[in-house]
Amino acid sequence: MSHPQRVNLSRRLTFAAGHILAKPEWDEARNREVFGACSGDHGHNYELEVTVSGSVDVSTGMVINLREVDRIVKDLVIQDVDHRHLNRDVPWLEGCLPTTENVALAIWRRLEGTLPSARLERIRLKETENNVVEVERP
């Protein structure tokens, strides 16, 4: 039995991280005006959803084994950001203002092309109940 359709599969992982949203070239008033309370040191419990697509393997019934997704995402992303400060502790975010948008784009770049038998389709990064960013394949 063949499965010609591409199937999307999503996996959710979580991490806790601190950050500051402030541009060093701006004064405190300008940073507060643009970033509000986020211009001070604070943290979030992030939810990261990684969506991949592929065809279903007839022998396993899976697009990709979720253990493999977990291993890759943990190795390339979670171990670097969990209980870390995004401005200071994460080499692949160096020089990056760690807005949710920029962090999601950086995670996309980390994961693109690393998942065997599956193609990265979407990154969904939830910073708070009211703030979610999605990066999708064009």
Summary of the structure (lengths in Angstrom):
residues: 138
radius of gyration: 17.2
end to end distance: 30.9
largest distance: 63.8
contacts: 368
relative contact order: 0.21
helix: 31%
strand: 33%
